[in-house]
């Protein structure tokens, strides 16, 4: 069962990261659309659907499968796992910010520039790189 849960975990992580990398790109483009325009309304639908249909379910499956793997594999006692866990919590926090920003855009309350979202777009990538290195290399 462990290997099947691991496969599910990897699939969920890939789905979660795909959404986490794409959503801030949508924010960049949405910033450039005029409030109330057809383009802006289309971005609202895209952002909401991406979050609700892909990112949120993938987050939940990632967490549930990951906690099972940590418990079953006794990884919770390893130093590398503690560091990875901290990065996953940080990534989950970024997810929370993204969720908030989807609501802000939906209500036409975005207060940030496209430059802000271009920079924020790099945060999930940096966290992902750290997580993958810790999982694969297990440096400590």
C-alpha angles and dihedrals in degrees: 000000000000093000092050091051089048090053090049089049093052092048091049092047091051091050093046093049093046089057094041090053095045102043097066088049088057088050090054091054093040090057089060094052118091114251110260094016122132088248092054091049090050091053089052091056093045093049094047094047093046091051098042101037102036117008100045097045091044090052092052094047091045091053096044095046092041093052090049091051093047091051097042094044094043088233091141089083094057123098094221089055092055090054091046091048090053090052091048089052089051090050089050088052090053087050088055091052090049090051090052092049092051087057091047092052091046089056093042090245101124109142099176133091130239087251090060091053092046089057094042088052088071096055097077089047093053092046091048092052091052092047094049093048091050093048097045102035099031089200096186 
